[in-house]
Amino acid sequence: MEINLKKTEYLITENTKIKQLEIEEGKQIKGTNKYQYLGFIILNKRTTEEDIKNRPGQTRDCIRKLNPVLWDKNISMKTKKKIYNTMTRSILTYGCENWTINKKTKNKIRATEMEFLRRSCRLTRRDRINNMGIKRRMGINSDIIDYIEQKRITWYGHVRRADQNRWIK
């Protein structure tokens, strides 16, 4: 196996003073303060703030790409709800098990969810239908924040039951 040194980086932790790591004479690996791994942003500060801020943007990109499908009259609400459950909600909540969420972030997450649901119902904010009315039309009973909390509790249970010598992923 060969490592491409131009593409390879290592995460500089708070205690690391070295900005580049020399592995052979003239060959170095550069350090970085953050990197993206499998869609999850990892920072050297051991926080998830950057990833939480990034999630609504990634979800909105997905919603924009799905726009023709969401506004289509011939696609049923049932199908749109399946798209919501499998794609949009998954992108929005990826890695949420270890998030620390504040009120501002909760509002952004809810707003992103409602953007998808509104488009699925072929409504805009000008139609002046409240969020609960839209969720009722889509047949969605739970709040996305409750879904995140449930995922966090489930993850906590897995961690508690895991063998103490096992690395948690």
N, CA and C atoms as an extended XYZ file, in Angstrom:
507
Properties=species:S:1:pos:R:3:atomname:S:1:resname:S:1:resid:I:1 pbc="F F F"
N         0.842       -1.176        0.000 N   MET     1
C         0.000        0.000        0.000 CA  MET     1
C         0.886        1.238        0.000 C   MET     1
N         0.526        2.199       -0.839 N   GLU     2
C         1.263        3.454       -0.886 CA  GLU     2
C         0.385        4.572       -0.346 C   GLU     2
N         0.999        5.489        0.353 N   ILE     3
C         0.292        6.638        0.906 CA  ILE     3
C         0.615        7.849        0.048 C   ILE     3
N        -0.420        8.555       -0.386 N   ASN     4
C        -0.236        9.780       -1.148 CA  ASN     4
C         0.033       10.909       -0.156 C   ASN     4
N         1.263       11.377       -0.089 N   LEU     5
C         1.651       12.387        0.900 CA  LEU     5
C         1.016       13.749        0.636 C   LEU     5
N         0.630       14.019       -0.607 N   LYS     6
C        -0.014       15.300       -0.915 CA  LYS     6
C        -1.431       15.358       -0.342 C   LYS     6
N        -2.082       14.202       -0.279 N   LYS     7
C        -3.458       14.143        0.226 CA  LYS     7
C        -3.533       13.801        1.710 C   LYS     7
N        -2.443       13.343        2.280 N   THR     8
C        -2.443       12.887        3.667 CA  THR     8
C        -2.190       14.045        4.620 C   THR     8
N        -3.000       14.118        5.662 N   GLU     9
C        -2.851       15.139        6.704 CA  GLU     9
C        -3.000       14.453        8.058 C   GLU     9
N        -2.525       15.111        9.079 N   TYR    10
C        -2.767       14.615       10.435 CA  TYR    10
C        -3.363       15.747       11.249 C   TYR    10
N        -4.144       15.384       12.261 N   LEU    11
C        -4.834       16.366       13.092 CA  LEU    11
C        -3.892       16.890       14.162 C   LEU    11
N        -3.726       18.203       14.178 N   ILE    12
C        -2.899       18.847       15.199 CA  ILE    12
C        -3.757       18.987       16.447 C   ILE    12
N        -3.346       18.372       17.535 N   THR    13
C        -4.089       18.508       18.786 CA  THR    13
C        -3.635       19.770       19.508 C   THR    13
N        -4.332       20.103       20.574 N   GLU    14
C        -4.019       21.330       21.315 CA  GLU    14
C        -2.593       21.331       21.846 C   GLU    14
N        -2.068       20.161       22.178 N   ASN    15
C        -0.728       20.064       22.758 CA  ASN    15
C         0.379       19.951       21.712 C   ASN    15
N         0.017       19.697       20.458 N   THR    16
C         1.017       19.510       19.411 CA  THR    16
C         1.600       20.846       18.975 C   THR    16
N         2.904       20.925       18.925 N   LYS    17
C         3.562       22.148       18.480 CA  LYS    17
C         4.123       21.995       17.062 C   LYS    17
N         4.162       20.770       16.557 N   ILE    18
C         4.709       20.494       15.232 CA  ILE    18
C         3.622       20.747       14.188 C   ILE    18
N         3.935       21.565       13.176 N   LYS    19
C         2.971       21.865       12.118 CA  LYS    19
C         3.103       20.905       10.943 C   LYS    19
N         4.302       20.324       10.758 N   GLN    20
C         4.510       19.334        9.704 CA  GLN    20
C         5.302       18.177       10.276 C   GLN    20
N         4.943       17.001        9.870 N   LEU    21
C         5.579       15.792       10.362 CA  LEU    21
C         6.475       15.235        9.259 C   LEU    21
N         7.757       15.118        9.544 N   GLU    22
C         8.693       14.597        8.545 CA  GLU    22
C         8.826       13.093        8.748 C   GLU    22
N         8.505       12.323        7.697 N   ILE    23
C         8.585       10.867        7.808 CA  ILE    23
C         9.839       10.305        7.143 C   ILE    23
N        10.290       10.945        6.100 N   GLU    24
C        11.546       10.600        5.437 CA  GLU    24
C        12.220       11.905        5.063 C   GLU    24
N        13.451       11.818        4.702 N   GLU    25
C        14.175       13.028        4.328 CA  GLU    25
C        13.493       13.672        3.115 C   GLU    25
N        13.032       14.889        3.304 N   GLY    26
C        12.373       15.634        2.236 CA  GLY    26
C        10.892       15.329        2.066 C   GLY    26
N        10.361       14.351        2.772 N   LYS    27
C         8.938       14.000        2.669 CA  LYS    27
C         8.243       14.351        3.979 C   LYS    27
N         7.203       15.175        3.849 N   GLN    28
C         6.497       15.643        5.047 CA  GLN    28
C         4.994       15.440        4.899 C   GLN    28
N         4.351       15.309        6.044 N   ILE    29
C         2.892       15.282        6.107 CA  ILE    29
C         2.480       16.546        6.836 C   ILE    29
N         1.580       17.308        6.216 N   LYS    30
C         1.181       18.560        6.857 CA  LYS    30
C         0.089       18.324        7.897 C   LYS    30
N         0.086       19.191        8.893 N   GLY    31
C        -0.911       19.126        9.951 CA  GLY    31
C        -2.080       20.039        9.645 C   GLY    31
N        -3.233       19.734       10.226 N   THR    32
C        -4.423       20.547       10.032 CA  THR    32
C        -5.196       20.639       11.349 C   THR    32
N        -5.981       21.702       11.490 N   ASN    33
C        -6.792       21.892       12.696 CA  ASN    33
C        -8.159       21.216       12.589 C   ASN    33
N        -8.597       20.951       11.355 N   LYS    34
C        -9.874       20.258       11.164 CA  LYS    34
C        -9.821       19.475        9.860 C   LYS    34
N       -10.580       18.398        9.817 N   TYR    35
C       -10.719       17.643        8.580 CA  TYR    35
C       -12.072       16.959        8.563 C   TYR    35
N       -12.469       16.557        7.370 N   GLN    36
C       -13.757       15.909        7.208 CA  GLN    36
C       -13.527       14.430        6.950 C   GLN    36
N       -14.201       13.601        7.731 N   TYR    37
C       -14.088       12.156        7.604 CA  TYR    37
C       -15.487       11.562        7.533 C   TYR    37
N       -15.806       10.924        6.425 N   LEU    38
C       -17.123       10.318        6.208 CA  LEU    38
C       -18.256       11.314        6.476 C   LEU    38
N       -18.086       12.549        6.065 N   GLY    39
C       -19.106       13.570        6.229 CA  GLY    39
C       -19.151       14.220        7.595 C   GLY    39
N       -18.287       13.811        8.484 N   PHE    40
C       -18.262       14.336        9.855 CA  PHE    40
C       -17.034       15.223       10.011 C   PHE    40
N       -17.198       16.453       10.467 N   ILE    41
C       -16.078       17.374       10.636 CA  ILE    41
C       -15.465       17.165       12.010 C   ILE    41
N       -14.171       16.897       12.019 N   ILE    42
C       -13.445       16.652       13.264 CA  ILE    42
C       -12.495       17.811       13.492 C   ILE    42
N       -12.590       18.423       14.680 N   LEU    43
C       -11.743       19.558       15.049 CA  LEU    43
C       -10.734       19.145       16.099 C   LEU    43
N        -9.667       19.909       16.191 N   ASN    44
C        -8.665       19.618       17.221 CA  ASN    44
C        -9.122       20.083       18.604 C   ASN    44
N       -10.194       20.852       18.678 N   LYS    45
C       -10.682       21.384       19.957 CA  LYS    45
C       -11.605       20.409       20.691 C   LYS    45
N       -11.846       19.258       20.103 N   ARG    46
C       -12.727       18.241       20.689 CA  ARG    46
C       -14.160       18.738       20.857 C   ARG    46
N       -14.619       19.548       19.914 N   THR    47
C       -16.006       19.999       19.928 CA  THR    47
C       -16.683       19.559       18.639 C   THR    47
N       -17.995       19.570       18.653 N   THR    48
C       -18.754       19.194       17.464 CA  THR    48
C       -19.453       20.402       16.847 C   THR    48
N       -19.117       21.596       17.311 N   GLU    49
C       -19.779       22.813       16.830 CA  GLU    49
C       -19.738       22.945       15.319 C   GLU    49
N       -18.574       22.744       14.739 N   GLU    50
C       -18.401       22.912       13.298 CA  GLU    50
C       -19.283       21.932       12.528 C   GLU    50
N       -19.348       20.709       12.987 N   ASP    51
C       -20.168       19.711       12.311 CA  ASP    51
C       -21.652       20.046       12.436 C   ASP    51
N       -22.063       20.492       13.612 N   ILE    52
C       -23.469       20.851       13.818 CA  ILE    52
C       -23.848       22.021       12.911 C   ILE    52
N       -22.958       22.992       12.766 N   LYS    53
C       -23.222       24.136       11.879 CA  LYS    53
C       -23.284       23.691       10.419 C   LYS    53
N       -22.521       22.678       10.064 N   ASN    54
C       -22.413       22.203        8.693 CA  ASN    54
C       -23.610       21.356        8.257 C   ASN    54
N       -24.229       20.649        9.169 N   ARG    55
C       -25.320       19.719        8.843 CA  ARG    55
C       -26.499       20.376        8.124 C   ARG    55
N       -27.065       21.495        8.641 N   PRO    56
C       -28.186       22.110        7.919 CA  PRO    56
C       -27.823       22.519        6.491 C   PRO    56
N       -26.598       22.985        6.282 N   GLY    57
C       -26.166       23.364        4.933 CA  GLY    57
C       -26.119       22.170        3.996 C   GLY    57
N       -25.592       21.056        4.474 N   GLN    58
C       -25.552       19.840        3.660 CA  GLN    58
C       -26.964       19.345        3.355 C   GLN    58
N       -27.838       19.470        4.336 N   THR    59
C       -29.222       19.037        4.140 CA  THR    59
C       -29.921       19.934        3.133 C   THR    59
N       -29.682       21.237        3.213 N   ARG    60
C       -30.298       22.161        2.251 CA  ARG    60
C       -29.804       21.892        0.828 C   ARG    60
N       -28.549       21.519        0.683 N   ASP    61
C       -28.038       21.134       -0.641 CA  ASP    61
C       -28.821       19.941       -1.184 C   ASP    61
N       -29.077       18.972       -0.327 N   CYS    62
C       -29.860       17.797       -0.713 CA  CYS    62
C       -31.281       18.212       -1.103 C   CYS    62
N       -31.884       19.108       -0.324 N   ILE    63
C       -33.249       19.564       -0.599 CA  ILE    63
C       -33.305       20.264       -1.953 C   ILE    63
N       -32.304       21.108       -2.245 N   ARG    64
C       -32.265       21.804       -3.537 CA  ARG    64
C       -32.191       20.811       -4.698 C   ARG    64
N       -31.405       19.762       -4.518 N   LYS    65
C       -31.288       18.750       -5.572 CA  LYS    65
C       -32.593       17.965       -5.741 C   LYS    65
N       -33.340       17.829       -4.664 N   LEU    66
C       -34.610       17.101       -4.706 CA  LEU    66
C       -35.792       17.991       -5.091 C   LEU    66
N       -35.560       19.267       -5.299 N   ASN    67
C       -36.630       20.230       -5.545 CA  ASN    67
C       -37.622       19.783       -6.626 C   ASN    67
N       -37.163       19.311       -7.795 N   PRO    68
C       -38.140       18.872       -8.808 CA  PRO    68
C       -39.038       17.736       -8.312 C   PRO    68
N       -38.502       16.859       -7.507 N   VAL    69
C       -39.282       15.740       -6.960 CA  VAL    69
C       -40.287       16.255       -5.933 C   VAL    69
N       -39.853       17.176       -5.079 N   LEU    70
C       -40.713       17.665       -4.001 CA  LEU    70
C       -41.900       18.468       -4.520 C   LEU    70
N       -41.714       19.199       -5.603 N   TRP    71
C       -42.794       20.011       -6.145 CA  TRP    71
C       -43.679       19.236       -7.129 C   TRP    71
N       -43.324       18.011       -7.444 N   ASP    72
C       -44.065       17.209       -8.417 CA  ASP    72
C       -45.409       16.758       -7.836 C   ASP    72
N       -46.492       17.047       -8.570 N   LYS    73
C       -47.840       16.668       -8.131 CA  LYS    73
C       -48.071       15.159       -8.215 C   LYS    73
N       -47.357       14.505       -9.117 N   ASN    74
C       -47.589       13.081       -9.376 CA  ASN    74
C       -46.914       12.158       -8.358 C   ASN    74
N       -46.066       12.701       -7.511 N   ILE    75
C       -45.396       11.888       -6.492 CA  ILE    75
C       -46.190       11.995       -5.194 C   ILE    75
N       -46.530       10.858       -4.630 N   SER    76
C       -47.406       10.830       -3.451 CA  SER    76
C       -46.695       11.340       -2.195 C   SER    76
N       -47.509       11.746       -1.221 N   MET    77
C       -46.976       12.176        0.080 CA  MET    77
C       -46.244       11.028        0.760 C   MET    77
N       -46.739        9.819        0.570 N   LYS    78
C       -46.110        8.651        1.174 CA  LYS    78
C       -44.669        8.507        0.673 C   LYS    78
N       -44.468        8.691       -0.617 N   THR    79
C       -43.126        8.601       -1.197 CA  THR    79
C       -42.248        9.735       -0.692 C   THR    79
N       -42.805       10.931       -0.617 N   LYS    80
C       -42.043       12.086       -0.126 CA  LYS    80
C       -41.652       11.897        1.341 C   LYS    80
N       -42.543       11.273        2.104 N   LYS    81
C       -42.232       10.996        3.512 CA  LYS    81
C       -41.098        9.978        3.617 C   LYS    81
N       -41.093        8.988        2.724 N   LYS    82
C       -39.994        8.014        2.710 CA  LYS    82
C       -38.672        8.700        2.362 C   LYS    82
N       -38.714        9.632        1.429 N   ILE    83
C       -37.510       10.398        1.074 CA  ILE    83
C       -37.040       11.188        2.286 C   ILE    83
N       -37.991       11.780        2.999 N   TYR    84
C       -37.645       12.536        4.213 CA  TYR    84
C       -36.951       11.637        5.232 C   TYR    84
N       -37.549       10.475        5.504 N   ASN    85
C       -37.000        9.568        6.520 CA  ASN    85
C       -35.653        8.985        6.127 C   ASN    85
N       -35.485        8.654        4.851 N   THR    86
C       -34.256        7.978        4.435 CA  THR    86
C       -33.121        8.920        4.074 C   THR    86
N       -33.428       10.056        3.472 N   MET    87
C       -32.359       10.946        3.007 CA  MET    87
C       -32.191       12.183        3.875 C   MET    87
N       -33.219       13.000        3.884 N   THR    88
C       -33.092       14.317        4.503 CA  THR    88
C       -32.806       14.227        5.992 C   THR    88
N       -33.606       13.474        6.708 N   ARG    89
C       -33.404       13.357        8.154 CA  ARG    89
C       -32.075       12.681        8.475 C   ARG    89
N       -31.681       11.719        7.652 N   SER    90
C       -30.401       11.037        7.870 CA  SER    90
C       -29.222       11.992        7.716 C   SER    90
N       -29.260       12.828        6.690 N   ILE    91
C       -28.178       13.798        6.481 CA  ILE    91
C       -28.159       14.807        7.619 C   ILE    91
N       -29.336       15.292        7.997 N   LEU    92
C       -29.440       16.324        9.032 CA  LEU    92
C       -28.968       15.832       10.395 C   LEU    92
N       -29.187       14.565       10.695 N   THR    93
C       -28.875       14.062       12.037 CA  THR    93
C       -27.647       13.158       12.087 C   THR    93
N       -26.889       13.071       11.007 N   TYR    94
C       -25.709       12.196       10.985 CA  TYR    94
C       -24.717       12.612       12.071 C   TYR    94
N       -24.375       11.699       12.938 N   GLY    95
C       -23.422       11.977       14.012 CA  GLY    95
C       -24.017       12.711       15.198 C   GLY    95
N       -25.346       12.795       15.272 N   CYS    96
C       -25.999       13.588       16.323 CA  CYS    96
C       -25.863       12.972       17.713 C   CYS    96
N       -25.440       11.725       17.794 N   GLU    97
C       -25.356       11.043       19.086 CA  GLU    97
C       -24.404       11.732       20.056 C   GLU    97
N       -23.427       12.433       19.548 N   ASN    98
C       -22.472       13.097       20.454 CA  ASN    98
C       -22.497       14.615       20.331 C   ASN    98
N       -23.596       15.168       19.845 N   TRP    99
C       -23.730       16.620       19.751 CA  TRP    99
C       -24.112       17.222       21.096 C   TRP    99
N       -23.675       18.453       21.299 N   THR   100
C       -24.174       19.287       22.386 CA  THR   100
C       -24.961       20.396       21.705 C   THR   100
N       -26.268       20.387       21.881 N   ILE   101
C       -27.127       21.286       21.112 CA  ILE   101
C       -27.647       22.414       21.991 C   ILE   101
N       -27.523       23.649       21.494 N   ASN   102
C       -28.107       24.794       22.185 CA  ASN   102
C       -29.407       25.200       21.480 C   ASN   102
N       -30.073       26.196       22.018 N   LYS   103
C       -31.380       26.608       21.501 CA  LYS   103
C       -31.293       27.109       20.056 C   LYS   103
N       -30.249       27.869       19.753 N   LYS   104
C       -30.065       28.413       18.404 CA  LYS   104
C       -29.908       27.283       17.385 C   LYS   104
N       -29.139       26.280       17.743 N   THR   105
C       -28.919       25.134       16.852 CA  THR   105
C       -30.208       24.344       16.664 C   THR   105
N       -30.962       24.160       17.742 N   LYS   106
C       -32.243       23.454       17.639 CA  LYS   106
C       -33.152       24.153       16.634 C   LYS   106
N       -33.188       25.480       16.703 N   ASN   107
C       -34.027       26.243       15.779 CA  ASN   107
C       -33.581       26.066       14.332 C   ASN   107
N       -32.263       26.038       14.094 N   LYS   108
C       -31.752       25.841       12.732 CA  LYS   108
C       -32.108       24.454       12.210 C   LYS   108
N       -32.001       23.466       13.074 N   ILE   109
C       -32.331       22.092       12.677 CA  ILE   109
C       -33.817       21.990       12.346 C   ILE   109
N       -34.653       22.569       13.193 N   ARG   110
C       -36.105       22.547       12.943 CA  ARG   110
C       -36.453       23.291       11.654 C   ARG   110
N       -35.801       24.434       11.420 N   ALA   111
C       -36.071       25.224       10.217 CA  ALA   111
C       -35.696       24.446        8.956 C   ALA   111
N       -34.596       23.727        9.011 N   THR   112
C       -34.169       22.923        7.860 CA  THR   112
C       -35.163       21.798        7.597 C   THR   112
N       -35.612       21.161        8.659 N   GLU   113
C       -36.614       20.106        8.512 CA  GLU   113
C       -37.885       20.667        7.883 C   GLU   113
N       -38.325       21.819        8.370 N   MET   114
C       -39.563       22.409        7.869 CA  MET   114
C       -39.435       22.864        6.418 C   MET   114
N       -38.234       23.253        6.011 N   GLU   115
C       -38.016       23.629        4.607 CA  GLU   115
C       -38.346       22.440        3.696 C   GLU   115
N       -37.868       21.261        4.082 N   PHE   116
C       -38.161       20.059        3.299 CA  PHE   116
C       -39.657       19.754        3.317 C   PHE   116
N       -40.263       19.772        4.487 N   LEU   117
C       -41.675       19.403        4.607 CA  LEU   117
C       -42.578       20.380        3.857 C   LEU   117
N       -42.252       21.668        3.915 N   ARG   118
C       -43.028       22.677        3.186 CA  ARG   118
C       -42.995       22.401        1.682 C   ARG   118
N       -41.793       22.154        1.176 N   ARG   119
C       -41.662       21.887       -0.263 CA  ARG   119
C       -42.394       20.608       -0.640 C   ARG   119
N       -42.371       19.620        0.243 N   SER   120
C       -43.066       18.359       -0.032 CA  SER   120
C       -44.569       18.578       -0.154 C   SER   120
N       -45.094       19.501        0.632 N   CYS   121
C       -46.523       19.830        0.580 CA  CYS   121
C       -46.832       20.862       -0.504 C   CYS   121
N       -45.791       21.278       -1.224 N   ARG   122
C       -45.901       22.294       -2.277 CA  ARG   122
C       -46.441       23.604       -1.709 C   ARG   122
N       -45.877       23.991       -0.559 N   LEU   123
C       -46.261       25.235        0.105 CA  LEU   123
C       -45.042       26.133        0.264 C   LEU   123
N       -45.298       27.408        0.429 N   THR   124
C       -44.235       28.354        0.769 CA  THR   124
C       -44.629       29.033        2.073 C   THR   124
N       -43.732       29.831        2.597 N   ARG   125
C       -44.046       30.557        3.836 CA  ARG   125
C       -45.174       31.562        3.604 C   ARG   125
N       -45.326       32.011        2.375 N   ARG   126
C       -46.402       32.965        2.049 CA  ARG   126
C       -47.789       32.352        2.216 C   ARG   126
N       -47.875       31.031        2.173 N   ASP   127
C       -49.162       30.360        2.366 CA  ASP   127
C       -49.641       30.430        3.812 C   ASP   127
N       -48.748       30.815        4.711 N   ARG   128
C       -49.052       31.069        6.115 CA  ARG   128
C       -49.699       29.877        6.826 C   ARG   128
N       -49.180       28.693        6.556 N   ILE   129
C       -49.631       27.492        7.263 CA  ILE   129
C       -48.549       27.148        8.273 C   ILE   129
N       -48.959       26.978        9.531 N   ASN   130
C       -47.963       26.765       10.589 CA  ASN   130
C       -47.314       25.380       10.495 C   ASN   130
N       -46.241       25.221       11.235 N   ASN   131
C       -45.446       23.991       11.182 CA  ASN   131
C       -46.253       22.753       11.557 C   ASN   131
N       -47.091       22.867       12.579 N   MET   132
C       -47.893       21.715       13.006 CA  MET   132
C       -48.865       21.284       11.905 C   MET   132
N       -49.437       22.255       11.200 N   GLY   133
C       -50.343       21.937       10.093 CA  GLY   133
C       -49.634       21.193        8.972 C   GLY   133
N       -48.417       21.607        8.687 N   ILE   134
C       -47.630       20.948        7.640 CA  ILE   134
C       -47.249       19.538        8.076 C   ILE   134
N       -46.836       19.388        9.338 N   LYS   135
C       -46.471       18.057        9.840 CA  LYS   135
C       -47.685       17.128        9.828 C   LYS   135
N       -48.859       17.674       10.144 N   ARG   136
C       -50.084       16.884       10.116 CA  ARG   136
C       -50.362       16.380        8.696 C   ARG   136
N       -50.187       17.259        7.712 N   ARG   137
C       -50.398       16.871        6.312 CA  ARG   137
C       -49.452       15.751        5.883 C   ARG   137
N       -48.222       15.818        6.374 N   MET   138
C       -47.208       14.818        6.005 CA  MET   138
C       -47.326       13.544        6.850 C   MET   138
N       -48.099       13.602        7.932 N   GLY   139
C       -48.239       12.438        8.807 CA  GLY   139
C       -47.034       12.229        9.705 C   GLY   139
N       -46.380       13.326       10.071 N   ILE   140
C       -45.212       13.254       10.948 CA  ILE   140
C       -45.645       13.704       12.334 C   ILE   140
N       -45.491       12.823       13.315 N   ASN   141
C       -45.975       13.097       14.663 CA  ASN   141
C       -44.906       13.608       15.608 C   ASN   141
N       -43.645       13.308       15.319 N   SER   142
C       -42.588       13.658       16.270 CA  SER   142
C       -41.764       14.849       15.789 C   SER   142
N       -41.127       15.483       16.744 N   ASP   143
C       -40.230       16.599       16.475 CA  ASP   143
C       -38.842       16.040       16.182 C   ASP   143
N       -38.102       16.678       15.310 N   ILE   144
C       -36.766       16.183       14.962 CA  ILE   144
C       -35.819       16.230       16.158 C   ILE   144
N       -36.020       17.183       17.054 N   ILE   145
C       -35.172       17.273       18.249 CA  ILE   145
C       -35.441       16.079       19.163 C   ILE   145
N       -36.701       15.652       19.258 N   ASP   146
C       -37.024       14.442       20.026 CA  ASP   146
C       -36.358       13.217       19.403 C   ASP   146
N       -36.330       13.173       18.072 N   TYR   147
C       -35.661       12.078       17.360 CA  TYR   147
C       -34.165       12.058       17.692 C   TYR   147
N       -33.542       13.231       17.699 N   ILE   148
C       -32.117       13.339       18.039 CA  ILE   148
C       -31.882       12.880       19.475 C   ILE   148
N       -32.727       13.327       20.392 N   GLU   149
C       -32.595       12.923       21.800 CA  GLU   149
C       -32.720       11.407       21.951 C   GLU   149
N       -33.650       10.815       21.217 N   GLN   150
C       -33.826        9.361       21.277 CA  GLN   150
C       -32.581        8.641       20.762 C   GLN   150
N       -31.995        9.148       19.679 N   LYS   151
C       -30.766        8.545       19.150 CA  LYS   151
C       -29.623        8.672       20.154 C   LYS   151
N       -29.565        9.794       20.849 N   ARG   152
C       -28.516       10.003       21.851 CA  ARG   152
C       -28.681        9.035       23.024 C   ARG   152
N       -29.916        8.839       23.470 N   ILE   153
C       -30.183        7.917       24.577 CA  ILE   153
C       -29.840        6.486       24.165 C   ILE   153
N       -30.207        6.107       22.949 N   THR   154
C       -29.884        4.773       22.441 CA  THR   154
C       -28.374        4.569       22.394 C   THR   154
N       -27.655        5.568       21.895 N   TRP   155
C       -26.188        5.492       21.821 CA  TRP   155
C       -25.586        5.362       23.219 C   TRP   155
N       -26.116        6.131       24.158 N   TYR   156
C       -25.628        6.062       25.536 CA  TYR   156
C       -25.785        4.644       26.087 C   TYR   156
N       -26.922        4.022       25.796 N   GLY   157
C       -27.152        2.649       26.238 CA  GLY   157
C       -26.131        1.688       25.650 C   GLY   157
N       -25.809        1.862       24.369 N   HIS   158
C       -24.796        1.010       23.729 CA  HIS   158
C       -23.437        1.193       24.399 C   HIS   158
N       -23.089        2.434       24.692 N   VAL   159
C       -21.795        2.726       25.316 CA  VAL   159
C       -21.738        2.133       26.718 C   VAL   159
N       -22.822        2.251       27.477 N   ARG   160
C       -22.856        1.714       28.845 CA  ARG   160
C       -22.714        0.191       28.860 C   ARG   160
N       -23.328       -0.473       27.885 N   ARG   161
C       -23.283       -1.934       27.841 CA  ARG   161
C       -21.983       -2.477       27.256 C   ARG   161
N       -21.236       -1.651       26.556 N   ALA   162
C       -20.021       -2.117       25.871 CA  ALA   162
C       -18.947       -2.533       26.869 C   ALA   162
N       -18.127       -3.465       26.440 N   ASP   163
C       -16.990       -3.918       27.234 CA  ASP   163
C       -16.048       -2.734       27.461 C   ASP   163
N       -15.538       -2.598       28.672 N   GLN   164
C       -14.676       -1.460       29.024 CA  GLN   164
C       -13.391       -1.413       28.203 C   GLN   164
N       -12.944       -2.550       27.702 N   ASN   165
C       -11.699       -2.603       26.932 CA  ASN   165
C       -11.913       -2.344       25.441 C   ASN   165
N       -13.157       -2.215       25.020 N   ARG   166
C       -13.479       -2.033       23.608 CA  ARG   166
C       -13.490       -0.549       23.248 C   ARG   166
N       -12.939       -0.233       22.086 N   TRP   167
C       -12.970        1.145       21.593 CA  TRP   167
C       -14.346        1.428       21.017 C   TRP   167
N       -14.942        2.521       21.422 N   ILE   168
C       -16.249        2.912       20.906 CA  ILE   168
C       -16.031        3.738       19.646 C   ILE   168
N       -16.753        3.392       18.585 N   LYS   169
C       -16.595        4.093       17.304 CA  LYS   169
C       -17.520        5.273       17.234 C   LYS   169
